[in-house]
Amino acid sequence: MAEPVGRIDKPGAEQFKEGKKLYLVPMVFYGEDAPQEYKERCQRYWKQAAEQLANLEAKIGKVRRIYHESISQCGEEGVELAAKLNQECHQIAKSRCDDGATFEALEDRELFEEAMDWERCLLFGFASMKVASKVSEFYTEALRKRYDFMAKKISETLKDNEAGLLFITERHRLQFPQGIEVFTISPPALDEVHRWLRDEAAKREEKK
């Protein structure tokens, strides 16, 4: 179960210094052409997320392993790929790597690409329910194998008494290995981002 970051006070923090720890940072994306008010919310989120992460590190352990959804490369190559996917993730990851953390390969490229291809197929839609059901089965199975690989990778690479950092989308289905305490970064600005997206979706519905 993920531990709410806001509830980790100093007396309680002591119990988490031992054992494996994983700091989960939900990824929030925005493009240069995004509405300014949305960009501001996202930027505020990343600022608050970085602050909460630093606070966690100070209390229960510095990041020693870094994992990033959709990246199957390790080391400097993995860090460079993170820059292409999300600049905020890259900045946080690089600062930890400069301080001695290791960027680990989280994904199996073949499993990741298979899951993405089946997902794209589902988005096209189908005339036949039989075909839709079959493709959905293939997608579900590919996704299961993908997340099983990710969980195994974290379990194998995160050492005793180390803290890891995981960048992953909110809609993930990753089941975390036993023996790892997960702390989800969830600053107030994340609710602002969600609220803005809901309001925009409601406005689009009204215009239909």
C-alpha positions, 0 to 999 in steps of 0.5 A: 500500500502506498504511504501518503507523503503528508503523513510521514512525520519525524517520529514516524519516519524512523521506521522507514529508514530500514528496508526497501523504499520506492518513491512514486512520482506520477507523470504529468505531461504538457506540450508547448502548445498547451493552454497557458493555464494548464501549463501553469498548473503542470509546472506548479505540480512539478515544483511541488513534486520535487519539493516533496521528493526532497523532503522524503529523501531528507527523512528516510533516504536518498534516491539510489535507483531510478526507474522510468516507465517506457524506458528500456535503457540504463545509465546515461542512455536512459537519462537522455531518453527521459529528456525526450519524454519529459523534461521535468522527469529528466531534471529530477533524475539527472540531479540524482544521478549526478549525486550517485544514483543509478538509472535502471532499465525498467522495461523490456522493449519487446513487451512494451512495444507489443502492449502499445501496438495492441492498445493502438489496435483497440483505439481504432474500434472494430465492426466485429465484437469477436475481433474486439474481444480477441484483441482485448485479450491480447492487449490484457495479456501483453500488459500483464507480462509487461508489468510483471517484468517491471515489478521483477526488475524493481525487485531485483535491482532495488537493494536492501535499505535503498530508496528508488524513484519511479516515474510512471503514469497514474493509470498504471497497473503495476503490482509492487513487489512484497517487501517494498514500501511505496510512497506516492508523491501527491502534491496539491497541484495534482488535484488542480491538474485533474480539476482543469482536465475535468472542467475542459472535458465538461465544456467540450460535452456541453458544446456537442 
